[in-house]
């Protein structure tokens, strides 16, 4: 880094994204992307005519996209905030509601939470998951600070129910409780139905996972109109044109193609079940995931070794260095064919490990 970087920023430990390989072809199961393409209407709309319109700025109010999301979820357009990936909604949320009294989040969760806190100089309280990696709602009650947690959590795939979320929100009435639902479409309960009774609740979603648009960078938050107004205040003080024209169009069309969304989501859920069964038959411990990935370990190899051997065989998965989870790897659910290849390669790796 240069000598000109502000001292406050020089100590930040940046978020480490999953590998995006260039050149060599891999079965890519490391970044929780969908193995399926966007909805057909999305692909059809990304044509030269729309590309020509890129000379014009996007609608800063994103009215068509916001209206489509609001209609889909049965809320008012004033309750929807669209963002450049869900990360932008999260970072605005940390700044808007965590700066004053601090923020609490699980110690094993999305790696950006501590980065956001450090970036903005926010007092952070990491709360340890239980030994079995589940979240205890009691740990988040009455904290006197903003609460943030992913549901389902990453990288474990565990989720808590709506009743537990209600208790957390009601016990922190003077602070925002944000539920990051990036993976909720793969089997967990959404907290959206609590919005009418919990004015401090914010739900953040993404188009990256169940809507096959990771490369488009589109997310959104749903909350009370007052909380959405807070986010818009920050957006219009930072980047009014935060979502580009093509992404806005693609997002609108994706929301309207519900059949494609449901079909692809169900494929992933089914493949997740088959993969879990296959790994367990090979002696793996696999956590019960409600996301588009599984978290698994084998007694025969460390997580780092297993990850490296898969890479040598053209398969990418994610390994984390946190000592509590270093024996595990997170495996994104791909197509049936990709997961069958993973299981076959894994079988060979385990046989070689036995000597």
Phi, psi and omega in degrees: 000161183275166177284354183268347181294134179303138183302325180298328183270341184291339182267358181292135173262105187297156173295140178256108179286160176294154183298134173245092188294145176241131178096272184298142180271128179235156161279113193262101183236037188242349185231018174058031172280160176282144176278357184250155181285167174299170179305146181308321180296327177295311181298320182293329185281340183276070185247182184294328179297316178291324178298324179298328182286354179294348176291344180258147175295155174284164177292116182297335179270351177047049189297316182292316179296314180299318180295320180295316179295317180298315179297318181299320184264358178071036178236177178277149175305329179290354178261005185242132174237122180262144188219164177281086189074157178293340178300324180292319176299320180294316182292323175296322180295316178302315182292317185289318191239352180255347188295327188280307186249358180098178185220149176237142178204163180296149181287335175242105184193204181298127187294346181282339183302307178294330179294314178301315181298316180292320181301319183265003181067035182268135176296122185247138177240094174287132181248124185294132170295160177294165182305332179270011177074012175273158180266130177264111182304329181300331181292345186249009184268134176061041186277340181071029178204167176297142179243133179227131172206149177271136181218103002296155180281154172239134014261011187280325183088358180284153178221156171252164184271172183297323180298320178292322178295319178302315181297320179296314181295316183291334181276353178235057190296339183259011179220150180288139171246116183252126177252116181271105186257042180303329186244011189297333185290352183261017171143350182267167176276136177276146177276001184302327183288354178269355187300323182292333182256349182235095184291345181264008184267136174232131177246128180247134180233170179220154172268001188287330190260282186283351177247013167058037184230039182302322182285345181276339181059081179216128175220179177199159175239146175234131182196192175293156178303327181292317178291322176295325176298323176300313181296319179295326177300318179290318180302313184283355172262357186235303183203092182301329181260054190287336178246123185286168186299313183293319179295318179299315178297313181299319179296318179299313181292323180298316180298327183278348180259068186294326182297318179295317177303311182294321181296312182292320178299316182292324176302314182294319178299316180295317180293325176301316180297317181293321179293317178302314179299315182296317179294320179295324177295337177270006176094010179281149163270124181234122179291152180283099187268142171246023180242189180265033177208168172234154180243118193218157174212156177236142178290349185275338183217151172288162178300321180295318180294314181298316178300315182294320181291323175297319180297321177300334180260016173083023180233127179257129170231178184249130175241141180243145185270352177308125185306327182293333185236016185294340179277350185260159166232150175259125185244114175293143177278120177258208176287168176303317182296317179296319182287328175295322176296317177304313182295320180294316179295320179298318178302316178296317179300316181293322178296320179292327180292331178287341180082000000 
